[in-house]
Every structure is written in C-alpha cells, then in structure tokens.
Amino acid sequence: MKCPSCGKELEGKDICSRCGKKVDIPEQEWEIEYKEFKISELLEIRRKQQKSHANEAGSTTVDENKKPKILKQEARRVTHDKRKNFIIVAIVILLILAFIAEAYYFLRVLF
C-alpha cells in the first residue's frame, strides 16, 4: 500500500516514514462464495484433510489404546440401537396379536 500524500510504499505500517502522515488502512473485505457439494466430494475433501493431518503429525505418536476403546463404544451403541429396535418391534407385534385374539373372542361370544 502506498501513502496517499507522498506515494511512498508503507510496508504494513499505518504512519508514513517519509511525510509522517497517519494513513488509514482499510480492512480487507472478505468475499464469501457458497458452493453446494455432493456427498462424494465431501468424502474426498475429508480424506485429503485426514492425509494432510497425518503428514503434519508425522513424528507424533498416537496412543493405540484409544482406538479400540472408541471402536468398542461404537459397537456397543450399534448393538444397543438394534436391541432397542427389536424390543419396540416385539411389543408392537404382541399388541397386534392381542388385538386379534380379543376381536376373535369378542366375535365368538356375541355371534
């Protein structure tokens, strides 16, 4: 950026070293561009970021004991969700069977 009065290059300073005038440095305006991504593009971006983080880490070591613990927690969550869904389906089936049995008994008694 140059000084508006003398034209000397300012080199990131807000006061000119030649003429001594204070220069207002305008803030940079950020241009935001929105883009819609497909799921496959997002996966590619994540893979690239993971590779770059792995390259940056390079010499740092990762505690291998943490990985299995996380996997076990995820496995528990999956089995817990499956068990919960199974219980809900079983209750619904029992309610339907009870309704059918009651309707059959009721129709037998009345007719």
NORFEN-V232257 format. One record per residue. SS is DSSP state (~ for helix, > for strand, _ for the rest). OMEGA is omega in whole degrees, -180 to 180 (999 if undefined). D_LAST is the distance of its C-alpha to the last C-alpha in Angstrom with 1 decimal. Layout:
ss = [SS SS]
omega = [OMEGA OMEGA]
d_last = [D_LAST D_LAST]
//
This chain:
ss = [_ > _ _ _ _ _ _ > _ _ _ _ _ > _ _ _ _ _ _ > _ _ _ _ _ _ _ _ _ _ _ _ _ _ _ _ ~ ~ ~ ~ ~ ~ ~ ~ ~ ~ ~ ~ ~ ~ ~ ~ ~ ~ ~ _ _ _ _ _ _ ~ ~ ~ ~ ~ ~ ~ ~ ~ ~ ~ ~ ~ ~ ~ ~ ~ ~ ~ ~ ~ ~ ~ ~ ~ ~ ~ ~ ~ ~ ~ ~ ~ ~ ~ ~ ~ ~ ~ ~ ~ ~ ~ ~ ~ ~ ~ _]
omega = [-177 177 -179 -178 -177 177 180 179 -175 179 173 179 179 175 -179 -179 -180 -175 176 179 177 -177 176 178 -180 177 179 176 -180 177 -178 179 -180 -180 177 -179 170 -179 -179 178 179 179 179 179 180 180 179 180 179 179 -179 177 179 179 179 -178 175 -174 -179 -180 179 179 -176 -180 -179 -178 -180 180 179 179 179 179 178 179 177 -179 -180 -180 178 178 179 180 180 178 180 180 180 179 180 179 179 179 178 178 179 179 178 179 179 180 179 179 178 -180 -179 180 178 -177 -177 -175 999]
d_last = [98.3 101.7 103.4 103.2 106.8 108.8 106.5 106.8 103.8 102.1 100.4 97.4 99.5 99.1 102.8 105.3 108.1 110.6 110.4 108.4 105.8 102.3 99.8 96.2 94.1 91.0 87.8 86.3 83.4 80.5 78.8 75.1 73.6 69.8 68.6 65.1 64.7 62.4 60.7 63.0 66.1 65.0 64.6 68.1 69.5 67.9 69.3 72.8 72.7 71.7 74.5 77.0 75.9 76.3 79.8 80.8 79.7 81.6 83.5 80.9 78.7 74.9 73.4 71.4 69.4 67.7 66.1 64.0 62.8 61.6 59.9 58.2 56.9 55.6 53.9 52.3 51.0 49.5 47.8 46.6 45.1 43.4 42.0 40.8 39.0 37.4 36.1 34.6 32.9 31.5 30.1 28.4 26.9 25.6 24.0 22.3 21.0 19.8 18.0 16.3 15.4 14.1 11.9 10.6 10.1 8.5 5.8 5.5 5.8 3.8 0.0]
//
